[in-house]
Amino acid sequence: MTTSKISRPANMIDLLSESAGLPEDAQTENMWLEVIHRVDEVYSDLIRYESDLEIKNAELEEAQQFISSVIASVSDILVVCDEKGRILQVNPAFQRITGMSEIQMLGASLAEFLIEEDRAGALQKIAEGVAGRVTECELRFLAADGASDLMAINFSARFDHAGRRVGAVLTGRPIGELKRAYEALHRAHLELQQAQRKLVEQEKMASLGRLVAGVAHELNNPISFIYGNIHTLDKYRGALSEFLEKSHASARNDELRRRYKIDAILADLPSLIEGMMDGAVRISDIVRNLRRLSFSRPAETQRVDLERIARTAANWAARSKKTRAEICFDCEKGVVIEAHEGQIHQVLVNLVDNAFDATKDVASPRIRVAIRKTNARAEIVVEDNGRGLSDVVLDKVFEPFFTTKVVGEGTGLGLWISYSIVKEHGGSIVAANRPDGGAIFTVQLPMQSAPPQLRADECG
């Protein structure tokens, strides 16, 4: 709407002087002048009111254009209805769904653009509108090519200046968009939780590493004393045995030997010393494992043949166990990686040792060790036919000091050490249950390309 300025005289005197002259009688002249002045005041007010109306009309047009542009740019559908559900206004988003223009829809019932089963519910919500409350429902509209996607619709009651309910406003968007938004929000929330847990675990591990590094350092001194004293004691034992063998035998000496059980002591000393040495070695291994928790720098790497290391590790683990299990090797030839041989050997010993423990109560225990190439990585699989791992164990299996063994049989550091070694080498280790029973540990490590060779399948 546009308005044009109308040209008018400045006052009523000028207006009257243009059309007729004033009467010459003085009394009549004064009366006319008084009337003209009164009319002039009214005319001035009319001109001022007209100017104000023109300004407000311009502001109203600007506001209307602003509202129209906002409504047109909204991606959600918007439909304004009266109290009987007749359409008063729609936005372009709703026009695109129905394939009809706003002129075609104005005055029509909203029910005409809904699928049949949704019409009664929509009209009921329009009729039941309450101030300050938004009701929700899901509707399908009639589109040019059939029914539209399911849409989440909000109904808000519409009121006039006197507070009377005069209709409703419908806004909504396809459910698919909302689902994608919720899924993205859910993923972001999960990622945030995982990042938070990771930060907490890293801080816990760092604190634990500092603690055990100090403890391990303090234990090194007494362990070195024990090592030194055991070797010295073994020398003393040899010297005493040789001295007693070469000393002059007599009835008195024989009686003293029997009374103090010298022969039994000498016979028992080697096993005692050997047991002490084994205990010292175990303590040294525990200390070395504890020091790994301080995340010290890994040793120099070298080319490692995984099949050779796997067979050696399996033999080591089997020798330390009283129970026997069938170990099946399914190894691809020529799988070579760049790694620290001793640490990879330690990982495989830990995995095979745990497999032996898992199958100790099984009638026909079986352990399978498989090695193969997967793209640019080497994959090591150690599986058994034991009872498998519970959900609780699966969540904590790689945590330090967590063990399912009885007190005295395990420290709970084996799998954690294996996990840290694999991570230091840029790999991954995963624990799971086999579909037909038993546990399976899968290790993946980066490797260098090696020429392909034949595959060897054998059991031993």
N, C-alpha and C positions, 0 to 999 in steps of 0.2 A: 504494500500500500504506500502511495506517495502523496504528499500534500503540497499545494502551491500557495504562496503568499497572496492574499487579496489586497489590492491597493485601496486604501480608505483615506478620507480627509482627517486632519489632525483632531478636529472637534466638531460639535454640532453647529456652532455659529458659522463656521466655514461651509458646512454642508447646506445650511438654510440659505446662506448668502448666495450660493451658487444657483439656487432654484427660484428665489423670490426676494424682493427688497423688503426692508422693515417698514412698518406703518409709521406715518409721520406724527400721529397723536402721541404725546409724551407719556400719558398714563398707560396707553396700550403698549407703547414701546417698553416701559419698565416691566410690565407684566410678561411680555414676551421674552424679555431678557432673563427674567427669573426662571421662566419655564425652560428656556434654552440652557441656562447654567445647570439646572437639575438634570435635564436630559444629557447634557455633556458629561456630567459625572457618571451617569449610568453607562453611557457609551464608552467612556475610558475604562470602566470596570470590565465591560464586555471585551474590549480589545486586549486587556491584560489577561483575562480568562482564556481568550483564544490563543494567546501566545503560550500560556502555560500548557494548554491542551496540546498544542503542536509539539512542545518539548516532550511531554509525557508520551505522546503518540510515537515519537521517534524512539524514545527509550523502550517503549513496549515492543515496537517492531524489532529493535536490536535484541531484546531479551528473547523474543519469539524465535528469531533466527538462530540464536545461540542454543536454545533448547532443542530446536529441530536438528541442528548439526550434531549435537551430542547424541540424541536419540538415533540418528542415522548411523553414527559411528560405533554404536554398541553392538558387539558381536552376539550377545545373548538376545533371544527373542523378547519382544515387549508388546503386549496387547492391553489396551484400555477398554473396559466394558462398562455398560450401565448396569443398574440393579437387576435387569432382566436378561443379562448376558449378551446384549447387542453390542457390536463392535463400534467403538468411537474413534480409535486411533491404533495404528500398528506401525512397527518400524521396519526398515528394509530387510532385516534378518528374517522376520516372519514372512514377509512377502516372498523371499527366496525359497522358503520351505513350501509354501502353498502354490507358488507359481502364478499368483494373482497380484494385481495392483491394489493400492490402498483404496482407490475410488470404488473398485469392484467389491471390496469387503465392507466398507462403511455401511452401518445400519443392519448388516446381516448378523444372524445369531452365531455366537462362537461355536455352538454345537454342530453347525454345518461343516466346520473345518476339523472336527475330531472324528476318530473312528467310533463306531456305534457303541462299543462297550464302555467307552470313557466319557460319553456325553452327560449322562445323569450325574455322575460324580463331580464333574467340573462345574455344572450349573448349581449343584448343591453347595459347593464351597464358595461360589460367588455370592449366593444368597445368605450364607452363614457368616460373612465377614465380620470381624470384631476389631475395633480400633486398637492399634498397638500390638496386634498379634499376626504373625505370618504363618500360614498353613502350607504344607508341602504335599505334593503327590507326584505321581509319574503318569504322563499322558503320551499318546501317539496322535499326531496330526495327519490329515490327509494331504499328501504331497502329489505332485504332478505324476509321479511314477508309482503311486501306491502309498502305503503307510510310511511315515517317517520313522527315524530311530526313536527309541524310547528316550523321553526327555524328563529331566527333573524340573518341576514347575513350582514356583512360589506364588501364593495368592496373598495379596495385601488389599484390605478394604480401602475404598476411596470415599472421602467425605467432602461436603461443600462447606461454604463459609459459615453456615449455621450449625454445622456439626451433624447434619443428616447424611446417612450412608446413601451414596448415589451410584455405587458400582464397585468395581475391583480392578486391580492392576496385576497382570500376569507377567512374570519374568522367568526365564529358564534357559537351560542349555542341554545338549545331548549327554546322556549318562556316560558314554564312552569317554568324553573329555574329562568328566569328574573322576572317573576311575583312573585314568592315566595320571591325573594330578595327585590323587591319593596314593597311587603306587609310587610315584616319584617322591612324594613326601615320606612314605614309609621306607623307601630305599635310603633316602638321606638320613632318616632317623637311625636305621640299622648301621649305616656306615659311621655315623657319629658315635654310636654305642661301641662299635668295634674299635674305633680309634681311641676312645676313652679307655676301654679295657686294655688295649695294647700299651698305651702310655703307662697305665698303672702297673701292668706286668713288667714293663721295661724298668720302671723305677724299683719295683720289688727285686728284680733280678740283679740290678746294679747294686742295691744295698746288700743283697745276699752275697754277691760276688766279692764285695769289699770285706764282708765279715769272714767268709770262708777262706779268702786269700790270707788274711791275718792268722786264722787258726792253722791253716796248712803250713804256713811259714814257721809257726811256733812248734808244730809237731815234727818238723824235719830234724831238729837237733836231737831229741830223744831217740828218734828212729836211727839216726846215724850212730848213736852210742850203742844201741841194741845190736846193730849190724857188727860193729867193731868188737863188742864183747862176745858175741856168738862165735865169731871166727877165732878169737883168742881162746875161748873156752874149748873149742874143738881141738885146737893145738894142745892145750893142757891135758885134755882127755887122752889124746894119743900118747903124750909123754908119760902120763901116769900109767896107762896100760902097759907101755913098753917097760917102764921101771919095775912094775909089779911082776911082769913075766920074767924079767932077768934077775930079780932079787932072790937071795938064797932061801929055798923052801925049808920050813921046819914045822914041827908039830905045833909050836906056839903060834907061828904065823898063820898056819892053816886054820887054827881055832879062831884067831882074830878075823880072818877073812870070812869065815862062816858066821861069826857073831854079828859083824857089821854089814854082812851081805855085800861084800865088795864085788864079787863076781856078777851078782845081779845088777848092781849099780852100773858097773862098767858095760854090761850088756844093754842096759836101758838108756845109757847116755846118748848113743847115736840117734835113736828115735826121738829122744827129748830135744836134742839140738836141732834135728831136722824139723820137728814141729815148731820150734821157736823161730827157725828161719822162715818157714812157710807163713807163720803169723806175721813176721816182720815184713815179708814181701806183700802180704795182703794189706797191711797197714800202709805200706808205701804206695800201693796202687790206689787205695782210697784217698790218700793225700794228693796224689797226682790228679785224680778225678776232681777232687774238691778245688784244686788250683785252677782247673779248667773253668770253673764257675766265675773266676775273675776275668774271663774273656781275654786271656793273654794272646799274643800274636801267634798265628799258626806257623808251623815249621815249614821248611822249604819243600816244594813239591817235586814229583818225579813221575815218569810214566809207569802206570800200574796196570797189570793184566788182571782184570777182575775175576776171571775164572780161576786162576791160580790162587789168588787171595781167598776166594770163597771156599775152595777145597781145603786149604790150610786152616782157615778159621773153623770150618765144620769139624775137622779132625781134632783141633784143640778143644772145642766145646765138648765133643763126644768123650774125650779122655777124662774130663773132669766130672762126668756123670756116671752114677751107678746104673741107671736105667739105659737101655739100648733102644734106638729107634731107627727105622729105615730112612736113610737120607737119599733123596733122588735129586740128581743134578740135571738141569735142563738149560745148558749154557751155550750161547752163541759164541763161536770162536772169534778171536781177534777184537774183543771189546776192551779197548785200552783208554784210560782216562789220565789226565794230569792231576795228581793229587798226592797227599802225604800217605805213603803206604801203610805205616803203622796205625794211623788214625782210621783209615778205611778198614783195615784188619780188625781193629777194636770194635767198629760198628757191626761188622758181620759176626764176630764172636758173640756180642751182646744179643743180637737177633736170634742166632741159632741156639744160644744158651736158653733164652726165654722160650723158644719153641720146644726144647727138651722138657723144661719145667711144665709147659702146658699139656704135654702128652704123657706125663708120667702115670696117669690113672687110666689111660686108654688101652684097650685090649691089643690093638695092632697099631702102635704109634708110627706115624709117618710124617716126615719133614721134606718139603720140596724147596730147593734153591734154584731160581731161574734168573738168567742174565740175558738181556737182549738190547739191541739198539732201537731207540725211538727218536727219529729225526736226528737232532744234534745232541741228544742226551742218552746216557746209559741208564738202563732200568734194572734194578735188582729187586727180586721178589723172594721173600721168605715166608712160607705158609706152613701151617700144621693142621692136623685133624683133631685138635683138642676141643675144649668146651667153648672156646671163643671168648670175646670180651663183652662185658656188660656196658650199658650206656654210661654209667658212672666212670668206669675204667677208661672208656674211650675218650671221655672229656679230660681226664687227668693223666693219661698214660705217659705223656712227655714232660710232666712237671717234676722238678727235682725233689728227691726224698719220698716220692710216692711209690709204694710197692704193695703188691698183693701177697707177698711171701711172708712167712712167719718171721718173728724177730730172730735175728741171727743168721738168716739165710740170704738176705738182700739188703742193700743200702738205699735202693730207690734212685740210684744215680745212673744206672746203665743206659736206660733209654734217653734220659736227659742229655747225657754225654753224647750219645749217638745223634740226637737231634741237633745239638750245637755243632758237632763236627760236620754234619751234612750241610747245615746252614752256612758254616764258614767256607765250605767248598762251593757255595752258590747253588745248592740243590734243595730237594724237598724230601720229606719222609712222611708217610701217611699210614695210619692204622685203620683196619676195617675188619669185618667178619665175612667169612666165605659163605656163599649161599647154602652149601651142604655141610656147614659146621666147621669150626676152627677159626683161627685168626690169620690175617694176612697183612704183612708189612711191605710197603712198596717204597723203594728209595730211587730217586732220580738224580743223576749227577751230570754236569756238563762234561763233554768228552771231545777229543780230537778225532778227526776222521781217520779210519783205518781201513785197509783193503778188505772187502767181504770175503769170507771163507765159509766152508761147510759148517753145518749145525750138528752138534753132538748131543744125542739124547741117551742118557744112561742112568741107572740107579745103582746105589751101593750101600 
